[in-house]
């Protein structure tokens, strides 16, 4: 049975996702288990586990228009960069050496619809997610010949996680703009993950899972 390291696995999406990945040995990891911003902690985890598949759901978002960042909240820029950008780099740099020796690996990072369709107040977060969608390309160039794929999921508004941090009535208005007129399901995220796991010929791909909201 292949073993999955599910970072962000104790959060809203992560907890719901686990039941759809029952054919794998899933290790759910929250920030209290492994702090993705701490390279030593991430490396220790991979040194002591034989991981085949890495899924990174961990993230942090802080909404603010660019002109309203100041001395009271400027630290929020670093926090978003640390979790999304530095966290992803820590995970990749720590998991890749053993995967390269094994000749097998599947890496799936979570991006966002905001990567290609940012909205007001999301300058840092959307920029971080655009970074993820480019990181998978370099990772593929460097590692696909070793049997390691690296892809991202550009998630839209899903039935869980950060969607429910969007205040009403804005959330209702967003749902009206989605061609399917509903939130994405956790099972649909799982289906996309399984496709990436099963399909070695797909790598460096940012898959849009957003109900047709962003073409």
C-alpha positions as CSV (number, residue, x, y, z in Angstrom):
1,X,0.0,0.0,0.0
2,X,1.4,3.3,-1.0
3,X,2.0,5.8,1.8
4,X,0.8,9.4,1.5
5,X,2.1,12.4,3.5
6,X,-0.9,14.7,3.7
7,X,0.2,18.1,4.9
8,X,-2.7,20.2,6.0
9,X,-4.4,16.9,6.7
10,X,-6.0,18.0,10.0
11,X,-7.7,21.1,8.5
12,X,-11.1,21.3,7.0
13,X,-10.4,19.9,3.5
14,X,-7.8,17.5,4.8
15,X,-10.0,15.7,7.3
16,X,-12.8,15.3,4.7
17,X,-10.4,14.1,2.0
18,X,-9.0,11.2,3.9
19,X,-12.1,9.0,3.6
20,X,-11.8,9.2,-0.2
21,X,-8.2,8.0,-0.1
22,X,-8.8,4.8,1.8
23,X,-6.8,2.7,-0.6
24,X,-3.7,4.4,0.5
25,X,-1.9,4.6,3.9
26,X,-2.5,8.3,4.7
27,X,-0.5,10.1,7.3
28,X,-2.4,13.4,8.1
29,X,-0.1,16.2,9.3
30,X,-1.1,19.4,10.9
31,X,1.2,22.3,11.9
32,X,1.5,20.7,15.4
33,X,2.8,17.5,13.8
34,X,5.2,19.0,11.3
35,X,5.7,22.8,10.8
36,X,6.2,23.2,7.1
37,X,8.0,26.5,7.7
38,X,10.7,24.6,9.7
39,X,13.0,22.8,7.3
40,X,14.6,20.7,10.0
41,X,11.2,19.4,11.1
42,X,10.1,18.6,7.6
43,X,13.4,16.8,6.8
44,X,13.2,14.8,10.0
45,X,9.8,13.6,9.0
46,X,10.9,12.4,5.6
47,X,14.1,10.9,7.0
48,X,12.0,8.7,9.3
49,X,9.2,7.7,6.9
50,X,9.1,6.0,3.5
51,X,6.7,8.3,1.6
52,X,5.5,7.6,-1.9
53,X,3.1,10.4,-2.4
54,X,3.1,14.0,-1.0
55,X,0.0,16.1,-1.0
56,X,0.3,19.6,0.4
57,X,-2.9,21.3,1.5
58,X,-1.3,23.6,4.0
59,X,-1.9,27.3,3.4
60,X,-2.4,30.6,5.0
61,X,-4.3,33.6,3.6
62,X,-4.6,37.2,4.8
63,X,-6.8,39.6,2.9
64,X,-5.7,43.2,2.5
65,X,-5.6,45.7,-0.3
66,X,-1.9,46.4,-1.1
67,X,-2.3,50.1,-0.1
68,X,-3.5,49.0,3.4
69,X,-0.4,47.0,4.4
70,X,1.4,49.0,7.0
71,X,3.3,48.6,10.3
72,X,0.3,47.0,11.9
73,X,0.0,44.1,9.5
74,X,3.1,44.0,7.4
75,X,4.1,40.7,9.2
76,X,1.2,39.0,7.4
77,X,3.1,39.2,4.1
78,X,6.0,37.1,5.6
79,X,3.5,34.6,7.2
80,X,1.9,33.9,3.8
81,X,5.2,33.6,2.1
82,X,6.5,31.3,4.8
83,X,3.6,28.9,4.7
84,X,2.9,28.8,1.0
85,X,6.3,29.4,-0.7
86,X,8.9,28.4,1.9
87,X,6.7,25.6,3.1
88,X,6.4,24.1,-0.3
89,X,10.1,24.4,-1.0
90,X,10.9,22.8,2.4
91,X,8.6,19.8,1.5
92,X,10.0,19.3,-1.9
93,X,13.7,19.6,-1.0
94,X,13.2,17.2,1.9
95,X,11.1,14.5,0.0
96,X,12.9,14.5,-3.3
97,X,16.2,12.8,-2.4
98,X,14.6,9.5,-1.2
99,X,12.1,9.6,-4.1
100,X,15.0,10.0,-6.6
101,X,16.8,7.0,-5.1
102,X,13.5,4.9,-5.1
103,X,12.7,6.0,-8.7
104,X,9.1,6.8,-7.8
105,X,7.2,9.8,-6.4
106,X,4.0,11.7,-6.8
107,X,3.9,15.3,-5.6
108,X,0.7,17.3,-5.6
109,X,0.6,20.9,-4.4
110,X,-2.5,22.9,-3.9
111,X,-2.8,26.1,-5.9
112,X,-5.9,28.3,-6.3
113,X,-8.2,29.9,-8.8
114,X,-6.7,33.1,-7.5
115,X,-3.4,32.2,-9.2
116,X,-5.0,33.1,-12.6
117,X,-8.0,35.1,-11.4
118,X,-7.1,37.2,-8.4
119,X,-9.7,39.2,-6.6
120,X,-9.5,42.4,-4.5
121,X,-7.3,42.1,-1.4
122,X,-5.5,38.9,-2.4
123,X,-2.2,40.3,-3.8
124,X,0.1,38.2,-1.7
125,X,-1.9,35.0,-1.6
126,X,-2.6,34.9,-5.3
127,X,1.1,35.7,-6.0
128,X,2.1,32.8,-3.8
129,X,-0.2,30.4,-5.6
130,X,1.1,31.6,-9.0
131,X,4.6,30.7,-7.7
132,X,3.3,27.2,-6.9
133,X,2.0,26.8,-10.5
134,X,5.5,27.6,-11.8
135,X,7.3,25.6,-9.1
136,X,5.8,22.3,-10.4
137,X,7.3,23.0,-13.8
138,X,10.9,23.3,-12.6
139,X,10.4,20.3,-10.3
140,X,9.2,18.3,-13.3
141,X,12.2,19.3,-15.4
142,X,14.5,18.2,-12.7
143,X,12.8,15.0,-11.5
144,X,10.5,13.4,-14.1
145,X,13.3,11.3,-15.5
146,X,13.5,9.7,-12.0
147,X,9.9,8.7,-12.1
148,X,8.7,11.6,-10.0
149,X,5.7,13.7,-11.1
150,X,4.8,17.1,-9.7
151,X,1.5,18.7,-10.3
152,X,-0.8,21.3,-8.8
153,X,-4.6,21.6,-8.2
154,X,-6.0,25.1,-8.9
155,X,-8.9,24.8,-6.6
156,X,-11.9,27.0,-6.9
157,X,-14.5,27.4,-4.2
158,X,-14.9,24.0,-2.6
159,X,-17.3,22.7,0.0
160,X,-14.9,23.1,2.9
161,X,-11.7,24.9,3.9
162,X,-11.1,28.5,3.0
163,X,-14.5,28.8,1.2
164,X,-16.2,29.2,4.5
165,X,-13.9,31.9,5.6
166,X,-15.4,34.1,2.9
167,X,-18.1,36.2,4.5
168,X,-21.7,36.2,3.6
169,X,-23.3,37.6,1.5
170,X,-20.2,37.7,-0.7
171,X,-20.1,33.9,-0.6
172,X,-23.6,33.7,-2.0
173,X,-22.7,36.1,-4.8
174,X,-19.6,34.1,-5.7
175,X,-21.6,30.9,-6.0
176,X,-23.9,32.5,-8.5
177,X,-20.9,33.2,-10.8
178,X,-19.9,29.5,-10.9
179,X,-21.3,27.9,-14.1
180,X,-22.3,24.8,-12.1
181,X,-23.9,27.0,-9.4
182,X,-22.5,24.9,-6.6
183,X,-19.3,24.4,-4.6
184,X,-16.8,21.7,-5.6
185,X,-17.0,18.5,-3.6
186,X,-14.2,16.8,-1.6
187,X,-14.7,13.7,-3.7
188,X,-14.0,15.7,-6.9
189,X,-10.7,16.8,-5.3
190,X,-9.9,13.2,-4.5
191,X,-10.7,12.2,-8.1
192,X,-8.2,14.7,-9.4
193,X,-5.5,13.5,-6.9
194,X,-6.0,9.9,-8.0
195,X,-5.6,10.9,-11.6
196,X,-2.3,12.5,-10.8
197,X,-1.2,9.5,-8.9
198,X,-2.2,7.0,-11.6
199,X,-1.0,9.0,-14.6
200,X,2.8,9.3,-14.9
201,X,2.6,11.0,-18.3
202,X,1.0,14.0,-16.7
203,X,3.4,16.3,-14.9
204,X,3.9,20.1,-14.6
205,X,0.2,20.5,-14.9
206,X,-2.0,22.9,-13.0
207,X,-5.4,21.3,-13.1
208,X,-8.3,23.7,-12.8
209,X,-10.9,22.2,-10.4
210,X,-13.3,25.2,-10.2
211,X,-16.6,24.4,-11.8
212,X,-15.8,26.3,-15.0
213,X,-15.4,29.6,-13.1
214,X,-12.0,30.3,-14.8
215,X,-11.4,29.1,-18.4
